[in-house]
């Protein structure tokens, strides 16, 4: 049997080994196994998986690499400009079988490592976003047949899924951290407002009542002091009511979601379509806060004249949609209000989005999973 046939069969066996060797692995274990087996499969000096800092792919971080028979000690980063990796953003497969450094004289790491061939496959998220690339490099000529490229694509899909999983996990951790931070900040605000507001007013009422009692004992008029005490009590009651509304809207338990939302309609014309009977408390509360924040933004910042609110079950989620005809330009990542809503919705396993082109109004949408 010819030697090239033996080599091709051996390579296919090794590619099969890549799939078998990484089938049950996840996280860093999967990436380490992947780069090692890919390097062995192609008999290449270097194989690595690089994650892009952003979808432009201008800067990447090598998460795992297998070089000259061993794993690299630590991840490293580099700019892709002037290197073959810059092409992976536009092309699904990039191949330079030889003379790599002659074509890319700025590829200093390849020159220092003595690498002259390159084969890379783009890693993309499910929505098409560029995540990075997986590549093999060698000192000699690196041939990549159709079967090799097809195998690389399969492994690249798995690597892309792993990068996407890591990003989602990081985003979830950041979201949870923001939720905790927001809860702590809210507790601090409530404590401060109670101390500086209602608590001080109630202390003033106690002092005024003592003053009125002293006047009464001396037979002096005390009606004016009682009047001041009554005013302070009214103010304290108002502040406590506002605090309670921020912690939990009492109207939800008293009037249901529709009644509580209708009580928020002050200013622009609001049209309600609310159908949320039998929805769990957590989902109901999240829906209330989504609408509350959206109405506040529409009336206070967007200068909207008309707003439509829709809350209704759709299959396995509760759809919450608020649309206004204001000036648009809202950014879910630009302020704490919308960002906090996104965190609240995502904490329940839901999805949150804002569409707000300048001059064309704003559409806030939340999909909240319903309890099965």
C-alpha positions as CSV (number, residue, x, y, z in Angstrom):
1,X,0.0,0.0,0.0
2,X,1.5,3.4,-0.9
3,X,2.9,5.5,1.9
4,X,0.5,8.5,1.2
5,X,-2.5,6.1,1.6
6,X,-1.0,5.0,4.9
7,X,-0.6,8.6,6.0
8,X,-4.1,9.5,5.0
9,X,-5.5,6.5,6.9
10,X,-3.4,7.3,9.9
11,X,-4.6,10.9,9.9
12,X,-8.3,9.8,9.7
13,X,-7.7,7.5,12.6
14,X,-6.2,10.4,14.6
15,X,-9.1,12.7,13.6
16,X,-11.5,10.0,14.9
17,X,-9.4,10.0,18.1
18,X,-10.0,13.7,18.5
19,X,-13.8,13.1,18.5
20,X,-13.5,10.1,20.9
21,X,-11.0,11.8,23.2
22,X,-13.0,15.0,23.7
23,X,-16.6,13.5,23.6
24,X,-17.2,13.6,27.4
25,X,-15.0,16.6,28.3
26,X,-16.2,20.1,29.0
27,X,-14.5,23.4,29.8
28,X,-10.7,23.6,29.9
29,X,-10.5,19.9,29.9
30,X,-12.2,19.8,26.5
31,X,-10.1,22.6,25.0
32,X,-6.9,21.0,26.3
33,X,-7.8,17.7,24.8
34,X,-8.9,19.3,21.6
35,X,-5.7,21.2,20.8
36,X,-3.6,18.1,21.7
37,X,-5.5,15.7,19.5
38,X,-5.7,18.2,16.6
39,X,-2.0,18.7,16.7
40,X,-1.4,15.0,16.7
41,X,-4.0,14.5,13.9
42,X,-2.2,16.9,11.6
43,X,1.3,16.0,12.9
44,X,1.6,19.7,13.5
45,X,4.0,21.6,15.7
46,X,1.3,23.9,17.1
47,X,-2.5,23.8,17.6
48,X,-4.5,26.3,19.5
49,X,-7.9,27.9,20.3
50,X,-8.1,31.6,20.4
51,X,-11.0,33.7,21.7
52,X,-11.7,37.2,20.2
53,X,-12.0,40.1,22.6
54,X,-14.9,41.4,20.5
55,X,-16.6,40.5,17.2
56,X,-14.0,42.5,15.2
57,X,-11.4,39.9,16.0
58,X,-8.6,42.5,16.3
59,X,-7.3,41.2,19.6
60,X,-7.5,37.6,20.7
61,X,-6.5,35.5,23.7
62,X,-5.1,32.0,23.2
63,X,-7.0,30.0,25.7
64,X,-5.3,26.6,25.2
65,X,-2.4,25.6,22.9
66,X,-0.4,22.5,22.3
67,X,3.1,23.3,21.1
68,X,6.0,21.0,20.2
69,X,4.6,18.1,22.1
70,X,3.3,19.8,25.3
71,X,0.7,22.3,26.4
72,X,1.6,25.9,26.7
73,X,2.1,27.1,30.2
74,X,-0.2,30.1,30.3
75,X,-2.7,31.8,28.0
76,X,-1.3,34.7,25.9
77,X,-2.8,37.5,23.9
78,X,-1.9,39.3,20.6
79,X,-3.2,41.7,18.0
80,X,-4.2,40.0,14.7
81,X,-3.3,42.9,12.4
82,X,-0.7,41.8,9.9
83,X,-1.2,38.1,10.8
84,X,-3.2,35.4,9.0
85,X,-5.6,35.3,12.0
86,X,-7.0,38.7,10.9
87,X,-8.5,36.9,7.8
88,X,-10.5,34.4,9.9
89,X,-13.1,37.1,10.7
90,X,-14.2,37.2,7.1
91,X,-13.4,33.7,5.9
92,X,-14.7,30.5,7.5
93,X,-11.5,28.7,6.6
94,X,-8.0,30.2,6.0
95,X,-5.2,28.1,4.7
96,X,-1.5,28.9,3.9
97,X,0.2,25.5,3.2
98,X,3.7,27.1,3.1
99,X,5.7,30.3,3.0
100,X,3.6,31.8,5.8
101,X,6.2,34.3,7.1
102,X,7.0,35.5,3.6
103,X,3.4,36.5,3.1
104,X,3.1,37.9,6.7
105,X,6.4,39.4,7.7
106,X,4.7,41.0,10.7
107,X,3.8,37.6,12.2
108,X,6.7,37.8,14.6
109,X,5.5,35.0,16.9
110,X,5.3,32.6,13.9
111,X,8.8,33.6,12.9
112,X,10.2,33.1,16.4
113,X,8.5,29.7,16.7
114,X,9.7,28.6,13.2
115,X,6.2,28.1,11.8
116,X,5.7,28.3,8.0
117,X,2.2,26.8,7.4
118,X,-1.3,27.7,8.7
119,X,-4.8,26.3,8.7
120,X,-7.6,27.9,10.7
121,X,-11.3,27.7,11.1
122,X,-13.6,30.5,12.3
123,X,-15.5,30.0,15.5
124,X,-19.0,31.6,15.5
125,X,-21.8,31.7,18.0
126,X,-25.3,30.4,17.2
127,X,-26.3,33.9,16.1
128,X,-23.3,34.3,13.8
129,X,-21.2,36.5,16.1
130,X,-17.4,36.0,15.6
131,X,-16.0,34.3,18.7
132,X,-12.4,33.5,17.6
133,X,-10.6,30.7,15.7
134,X,-9.0,27.3,16.0
135,X,-5.8,26.9,14.1
136,X,-2.9,24.4,13.4
137,X,0.5,25.5,12.4
138,X,3.7,23.7,11.4
139,X,7.3,24.2,10.5
140,X,6.9,22.4,7.2
141,X,4.2,22.2,4.5
142,X,0.8,21.6,6.0
143,X,-1.7,20.0,3.7
144,X,-5.4,20.1,4.5
145,X,-7.7,18.0,2.3
146,X,-11.4,18.2,2.2
147,X,-11.8,15.5,4.9
148,X,-9.4,17.4,7.1
149,X,-11.2,20.7,6.7
150,X,-14.5,19.0,7.3
151,X,-13.2,17.4,10.5
152,X,-11.8,20.8,11.6
153,X,-15.2,22.4,11.0
154,X,-16.9,19.8,13.3
155,X,-14.4,20.3,16.0
156,X,-14.6,24.1,15.5
157,X,-18.4,23.9,16.1
158,X,-17.8,22.1,19.4
159,X,-15.1,24.6,20.4
160,X,-17.5,27.5,19.5
161,X,-20.2,26.0,21.6
162,X,-17.8,25.8,24.5
163,X,-16.7,29.4,24.1
164,X,-20.3,30.5,23.9
165,X,-21.1,28.5,27.0
166,X,-18.2,30.1,28.9
167,X,-19.4,33.6,27.9
168,X,-23.0,32.9,28.9
169,X,-21.7,31.5,32.2
170,X,-19.6,34.7,32.8
171,X,-22.6,36.9,31.8
172,X,-24.8,35.0,34.3
173,X,-22.3,35.5,37.1
174,X,-22.0,39.2,36.3
175,X,-25.7,39.5,36.2
176,X,-26.1,37.7,39.6
177,X,-23.4,40.0,41.0
178,X,-25.3,43.0,39.8
179,X,-28.5,41.7,41.3
180,X,-26.8,41.2,44.7
181,X,-25.2,44.7,44.4
182,X,-28.5,46.3,43.5
183,X,-30.2,44.5,46.4
184,X,-27.5,45.7,48.8
185,X,-27.8,49.2,47.4
186,X,-31.6,49.2,47.8
187,X,-31.3,48.1,51.4
188,X,-28.8,50.9,52.1
189,X,-31.1,53.4,50.4
190,X,-34.1,52.2,52.5
191,X,-32.1,52.3,55.7
192,X,-30.9,55.8,54.9
193,X,-34.3,57.1,53.9
194,X,-35.9,55.6,57.0
195,X,-33.2,57.2,59.2
196,X,-33.2,60.6,57.5
197,X,-36.9,60.7,56.7
198,X,-39.7,58.8,58.5
199,X,-37.6,58.1,61.6
200,X,-36.6,61.7,62.1
201,X,-40.2,62.8,61.6
202,X,-41.5,60.3,64.1
203,X,-38.9,61.5,66.6
204,X,-40.1,65.1,65.9
205,X,-43.7,64.0,66.6
206,X,-42.7,62.5,69.9
207,X,-41.0,65.8,70.9
208,X,-44.0,67.8,69.8
209,X,-46.3,65.6,71.8
210,X,-44.2,66.0,74.9
211,X,-44.1,69.8,74.3
212,X,-47.9,69.8,74.0
213,X,-48.2,67.7,77.2
214,X,-46.1,70.3,79.1
215,X,-48.1,73.1,77.8
216,X,-51.3,71.4,78.8
217,X,-49.9,70.8,82.3
218,X,-49.2,74.5,82.6
219,X,-52.7,75.4,81.3
220,X,-51.2,76.9,78.1
221,X,-52.6,76.6,74.5
222,X,-51.1,73.6,72.7
223,X,-53.3,73.2,69.6
224,X,-50.6,74.7,67.3
225,X,-48.1,72.1,68.6
226,X,-50.6,69.3,67.9
227,X,-51.1,70.7,64.4
228,X,-47.4,70.5,63.7
229,X,-47.3,66.9,65.1
230,X,-50.2,66.0,62.7
231,X,-48.3,67.4,59.8
232,X,-45.2,65.5,60.6
233,X,-47.2,62.3,61.0
234,X,-48.8,62.8,57.6
235,X,-45.4,63.4,56.0
236,X,-44.0,60.3,57.7
237,X,-46.9,58.2,56.5
238,X,-46.3,59.4,52.9
239,X,-42.6,58.6,53.1
240,X,-43.3,55.1,54.5
241,X,-45.9,54.5,51.8
242,X,-43.4,55.5,49.1
243,X,-40.7,53.2,50.7
244,X,-43.2,50.3,50.8
245,X,-44.1,50.8,47.2
246,X,-40.5,50.5,46.2
247,X,-40.0,47.3,48.2
248,X,-43.2,45.6,47.1
249,X,-46.2,47.2,45.4
250,X,-49.1,46.7,47.7
251,X,-51.5,47.3,44.8
252,X,-50.4,44.0,43.3
253,X,-51.9,42.0,46.2
254,X,-54.9,44.3,46.6
255,X,-55.8,44.9,42.9
256,X,-53.9,42.4,40.8
257,X,-51.4,43.1,38.1
258,X,-53.8,45.0,35.8
259,X,-55.1,47.2,38.6
260,X,-51.5,47.9,39.9
261,X,-50.3,48.8,36.4
262,X,-53.3,51.0,35.7
263,X,-52.4,53.0,38.9
264,X,-49.0,53.8,37.3
265,X,-50.6,55.5,34.3
266,X,-49.9,59.2,35.0
267,X,-49.2,61.6,32.1
268,X,-49.2,60.1,28.6
269,X,-52.2,58.2,27.3
270,X,-51.7,54.5,28.1
271,X,-53.6,51.6,26.6
272,X,-53.5,48.4,28.6
273,X,-54.0,44.8,27.5
274,X,-53.2,42.7,30.6
275,X,-54.0,39.1,30.9
276,X,-52.0,37.4,33.6
277,X,-54.4,35.3,35.8
278,X,-52.8,32.5,37.6
279,X,-49.2,33.7,37.0
280,X,-46.7,33.0,39.8
281,X,-45.7,35.8,42.2
282,X,-42.1,36.1,41.0
283,X,-43.2,36.5,37.4
284,X,-46.0,38.9,38.3
285,X,-43.6,41.1,40.2
286,X,-41.0,41.1,37.4
287,X,-43.7,42.0,34.9
288,X,-44.8,44.9,37.2
289,X,-41.3,46.3,37.5
290,X,-40.7,46.0,33.7
291,X,-43.8,48.0,32.9
292,X,-43.2,50.5,35.8
293,X,-39.6,51.3,34.5
294,X,-40.8,51.5,30.9
295,X,-43.6,53.8,31.7
296,X,-41.3,56.0,33.8
297,X,-38.8,56.3,31.0
298,X,-41.4,56.9,28.4
299,X,-43.0,59.8,30.3
300,X,-40.0,61.3,31.9
301,X,-37.3,61.0,29.3
302,X,-38.8,60.0,26.0
303,X,-41.6,62.6,26.0
304,X,-44.0,60.0,24.7
305,X,-47.6,61.0,24.0
306,X,-49.1,57.4,23.7
307,X,-48.0,54.1,25.2
308,X,-49.3,50.6,24.7
309,X,-48.8,47.9,27.4
310,X,-49.4,44.3,26.6
311,X,-49.0,41.5,29.2
312,X,-50.2,38.1,28.0
313,X,-49.2,34.4,28.1
314,X,-47.7,33.0,24.9
315,X,-47.0,29.3,25.0
316,X,-44.6,28.8,28.0
317,X,-43.7,32.4,28.7
318,X,-45.4,35.6,29.8
319,X,-44.9,38.3,27.2
320,X,-44.5,41.8,28.6
321,X,-44.3,44.5,25.9
322,X,-44.3,48.3,26.3
323,X,-44.3,50.4,23.2
324,X,-44.2,54.2,23.2
325,X,-44.1,56.9,20.5
326,X,-41.3,58.9,22.2
327,X,-38.0,60.1,20.8
328,X,-36.2,56.8,21.3
329,X,-32.5,56.4,21.9
330,X,-32.9,54.3,25.0
331,X,-29.9,52.0,25.8
332,X,-30.4,48.9,27.9
333,X,-26.7,49.0,28.8
334,X,-26.4,52.7,29.4
335,X,-28.3,53.1,32.7
336,X,-29.0,51.2,35.9
337,X,-32.8,51.1,35.4
338,X,-33.0,49.0,32.2
339,X,-29.8,47.0,33.1
340,X,-31.4,46.1,36.4
341,X,-34.6,45.0,34.6
342,X,-32.5,42.8,32.3
343,X,-30.8,41.2,35.4
344,X,-34.1,40.6,37.1
345,X,-35.6,39.0,34.0
346,X,-32.5,36.9,33.3
347,X,-32.4,35.8,36.9
348,X,-35.8,34.1,36.3
349,X,-34.5,32.5,33.1
350,X,-36.1,34.9,30.8
351,X,-35.1,37.2,28.0
352,X,-35.1,41.0,27.9
353,X,-34.6,43.3,24.9
354,X,-34.9,47.0,24.1
355,X,-35.4,48.4,20.5
356,X,-35.2,52.2,20.6
357,X,-34.0,53.8,17.3
358,X,-33.6,57.6,17.7
359,X,-36.7,59.4,16.7
360,X,-38.8,56.2,16.3
361,X,-40.0,55.3,19.8
362,X,-39.1,52.5,22.2
363,X,-40.1,48.9,22.4
364,X,-39.3,47.1,25.7
365,X,-39.9,43.3,25.6
366,X,-39.5,40.7,28.3
367,X,-40.2,37.0,28.0
368,X,-40.7,35.5,31.5
369,X,-40.9,31.7,31.8
370,X,-44.2,30.5,33.3
371,X,-44.2,27.8,35.9
372,X,-45.1,24.5,34.6
